Amino acid sequence: MTKTWSIGRRGLLAAGGAGLAAPGLLVRPASAQAAWPAQPVRMVVPFAAGGPTDVPARLLAEEMSKVLPNRVVVENRTGSGVVIGTDVVAKGPQDGSMLLYSTVAHAVTRAMFPTLPFDPIADFTPCALVGQVPVILLVNNDFPARTLAEFIAVLRANPGKYDYASSGNGGAVHLATELFLHAAGGLKVNHIPYRGSSAALPDVLSGRVPMIFDIAASALPYARSGQLRALGISTKTRSPLAPTIPTMIEQGVAGYEAYTWHMVFARSGTPAPVIQAVNRAVNAAVNVPAVKDRLLGFAMQVVSDSTPDSAAAYLRSEIGVWEPLVRAAGIRAS
């Protein structure tokens, strides 16, 4: 699966078009028929407060509030994975007063749940792709492999012998691992789900579970300190965050890329000028140096020039990758 991102120069917010505008100008819909909602904008995050999805959402909301006509307020609505929070937006107003801030989880709900109260494509319009966060393969230092090739050879010679940890059933870490096992030739490893990486990593450190594909933000401290051995990263080319960690692709796992990503959505039917205004506000926010630095702290590769069309194309490509994998692997919501 091919994915690209670009980190451009800091941009100033466009006002009414694709050009640049002076600082302090409000971003308003370009059409008088698409009046901006009078009330504050609720940005629903279907994840718990304080987590690796919620914090970036709050960073963006703060900056977006400076340039949109109304304040953007984050609202955490959790439950049934991301279903409850996502459904709130799917049934919400079609005027831009309610947005959804979600992740790769949006691309797999249709495959993981037998029934859903919404359609992840038909009921939503992507406004902007915010960024991508790769995963890193970590193994306990006693594991008998020092390279990815040796790792694959050990697993291939011992089908079903080893376990891998994940941060939860159907989450980005679980998906990335299953994609790798498939791409590396159908390796057989047992899945041990935990309630988050913070619960899983102590068992990987102790060797009780010998391996985990973890999101880069939580994996890098262990790799840099040498507490765990990093065997590969899921990016297309080496990441500036971890230039010494080789990619899976360069080590022979052709085409392997995997990310959790962050995207802002509106309900389908929201007027196009409002979608464009939200898009410009998101792009402006991620191009603020302090915000970009904070997002980098979450190991996010920021997309600084997303458009609604490019975000929609990216979502379709991700659904095309993950839905068949989820169904083939028999992954179901727990």
NORZIQUI-V916248 format. One record per pair of residues at least 24 apart in sequence whose ideal C-beta (glycine too) atoms are under 7 Angstrom apart, sorted by the first residue. I is the first residue (numbers start at 1). J is the second residue. D is the distance in whole Angstrom. If there is no record, write none. Layout:
I_J_D + I_J_D
This chain:
1_255_7 + 1_257_6 + 1_317_7 + 1_321_5 + 3_132_7 + 3_236_7 + 3_257_6 + 3_259_7 + 5_132_6 + 5_301_5 + 5_303_5 + 6_303_7 + 6_304_6 + 6_305_6 + 7_302_6 + 7_304_6 + 8_304_4 + 8_305_6 + 10_287_5 + 10_289_6 + 11_283_7 + 11_284_7 + 11_287_5 + 13_67_5 + 13_280_6 + 13_281_7 + 13_284_4 + 14_280_5 + 26_67_6 + 26_68_7 + 26_69_5 + 27_67_5 + 27_68_6 + 27_277_5 + 27_280_5 + 27_281_5 + 28_69_6 + 28_277_6 + 29_271_7 + 29_273_4 + 29_274_5 + 29_277_5 + 30_273_5 + 30_276_7 + 31_271_7 + 31_273_4 + 34_271_4 + 34_273_4 + 34_274_5 + 36_69_5 + 36_70_7 + 36_96_7 + 36_274_7 + 37_70_7 + 37_95_5 + 37_96_6 + 37_97_4 + 39_70_7 + 39_97_6 + 40_70_5 + 40_71_5 + 40_73_5 + 41_68_7 + 41_70_6 + 41_72_5 + 41_73_7 + 41_96_7 + 41_97_6 + 41_99_6 + 42_73_6 + 42_75_5 + 42_97_7 + 42_98_5 + 43_72_5 + 43_73_7 + 43_74_5 + 43_75_7 + 43_99_5 + 43_101_5 + 44_75_5 + 44_77_5 + 44_85_5 + 44_88_6 + 44_89_5 + 44_98_7 + 44_99_7 + 44_100_5 + 44_101_7 + 45_74_6 + 45_76_5 + 45_85_7 + 45_101_5 + 46_77_6 + 46_78_6 + 46_82_4 + 46_84_7 + 46_85_3 + 46_86_5 + 46_102_6 + 47_76_7 + 47_78_6 + 48_76_6 + 48_78_6 + 49_76_5 + 52_215_7 + 52_217_6 + 52_298_6 + 53_103_6 + 53_262_7 + 56_130_7 + 56_262_6 + 56_295_6 + 56_298_6 + 56_300_7 + 57_101_4 + 59_291_5 + 59_294_6 + 59_295_7 + 60_130_7 + 60_282_6 + 60_285_5 + 63_284_7 + 63_285_4 + 63_288_6 + 63_291_6 + 64_281_4 + 64_282_7 + 64_285_5 + 67_281_5 + 67_284_6 + 68_277_7 + 68_281_5 + 81_105_6 + 81_109_7 + 81_170_7 + 81_333_6 + 82_106_7 + 82_109_6 + 83_109_6 + 83_113_7 + 83_116_7 + 86_118_6 + 87_117_5 + 87_118_5 + 89_265_7 + 89_267_6 + 90_118_4 + 90_123_4 + 90_124_7 + 90_267_6 + 92_267_6 + 94_267_5 + 94_269_4 + 94_270_5 + 95_270_7 + 95_274_7 + 96_266_6 + 96_270_5 + 96_274_4 + 96_278_6 + 98_267_7 + 99_264_6 + 99_265_7 + 99_266_6 + 99_278_7 + 100_124_7 + 100_265_4 + 101_262_7 + 101_264_6 + 102_263_6 + 102_265_7 + 103_172_7 + 103_260_5 + 103_261_6 + 103_262_6 + 104_172_5 + 104_175_7 + 104_260_5 + 104_261_6 + 104_318_6 + 104_322_7 + 107_315_7 + 107_318_4 + 107_319_5 + 107_322_5 + 108_170_6 + 108_175_7 + 108_322_5 + 108_323_7 + 108_326_5 + 110_323_7 + 111_323_4 + 111_326_4 + 111_327_5 + 112_170_5 + 112_326_6 + 112_331_6 + 112_332_6 + 112_333_5 + 113_333_5 + 122_268_6 + 123_267_7 + 123_268_5 + 124_265_4 + 124_267_7 + 124_268_6 + 125_265_7 + 125_266_5 + 125_268_5 + 125_270_6 + 125_275_6 + 125_308_7 + 126_263_6 + 126_265_6 + 126_308_6 + 126_311_4 + 126_312_5 + 126_315_5 + 127_264_5 + 127_265_6 + 127_266_6 + 127_275_5 + 127_278_4 + 127_279_5 + 127_282_6 + 127_308_6 + 127_311_7 + 128_263_7 + 128_264_5 + 128_279_5 + 128_282_4 + 128_283_6 + 128_306_4 + 128_311_6 + 129_261_7 + 129_263_5 + 129_303_5 + 129_306_4 + 129_310_7 + 129_311_4 + 129_314_5 + 130_262_4 + 130_263_6 + 130_264_7 + 130_282_6 + 130_286_6 + 130_303_6 + 131_261_7 + 131_262_6 + 131_295_6 + 131_300_4 + 131_301_6 + 131_302_4 + 131_303_5 + 132_259_4 + 132_261_5 + 132_300_7 + 132_301_5 + 133_215_5 + 133_216_6 + 133_217_7 + 133_259_6 + 133_260_5 + 133_298_6 + 133_299_5 + 133_300_5 + 134_216_5 + 134_233_6 + 134_234_4 + 134_235_5 + 134_239_6 + 134_259_6 + 134_299_7 + 135_173_6 + 135_176_4 + 135_213_5 + 135_214_6 + 135_215_6 + 135_216_7 + 135_234_5 + 135_258_6 + 136_214_6 + 136_216_5 + 136_219_4 + 136_220_7 + 136_223_6 + 136_230_5 + 136_233_5 + 136_245_6 + 137_211_7 + 137_213_5 + 137_230_7 + 137_231_5 + 137_232_5 + 138_204_6 + 138_211_7 + 138_212_5 + 138_214_6 + 138_219_6 + 138_222_6 + 138_223_7 + 138_228_4 + 138_229_7 + 138_230_6 + 139_210_6 + 139_211_5 + 139_228_7 + 139_229_5 + 139_231_6 + 140_204_6 + 140_207_5 + 140_210_5 + 140_228_7 + 141_228_7 + 141_229_6 + 142_207_6 + 143_210_5 + 143_211_7 + 147_231_7 + 148_231_5 + 148_232_5 + 148_248_7 + 148_251_4 + 149_251_6 + 149_252_7 + 151_231_5 + 152_184_5 + 152_187_7 + 155_187_5 + 155_189_6 + 156_185_7 + 156_187_6 + 159_188_4 + 160_188_5 + 160_190_7 + 162_189_5 + 162_210_6 + 163_189_7 + 163_190_4 + 163_192_5 + 163_209_5 + 163_210_7 + 164_189_5 + 164_191_6 + 164_192_7 + 164_209_7 + 164_211_5 + 164_212_6 + 165_192_5 + 165_194_6 + 165_200_4 + 165_203_6 + 165_204_6 + 165_209_4 + 165_212_4 + 166_191_6 + 166_193_5 + 166_194_7 + 166_200_7 + 166_212_7 + 167_194_6 + 167_196_5 + 167_197_4 + 167_200_6 + 168_193_5 + 168_194_7 + 168_195_6 + 168_196_7 + 169_193_5 + 169_334_4 + 170_331_5 + 170_333_6 + 172_215_7 + 172_260_4 + 173_213_5 + 173_214_6 + 173_215_7 + 174_331_7 + 175_322_6 + 175_325_7 + 176_213_5 + 176_234_6 + 176_258_4 + 177_213_4 + 178_325_6 + 178_329_5 + 179_256_7 + 179_258_5 + 179_325_6 + 180_213_7 + 180_248_7 + 180_253_7 + 180_256_6 + 182_325_7 + 183_253_5 + 183_255_7 + 183_256_5 + 184_253_5 + 204_228_6 + 215_260_6 + 215_299_7 + 216_241_6 + 216_242_7 + 216_299_4 + 217_298_5 + 217_299_4 + 220_299_7 + 234_258_4 + 234_259_7 + 241_299_6 + 263_311_6 + 263_315_7 + 275_308_5 + 276_308_7 + 279_306_7 + 279_307_6 + 279_308_6
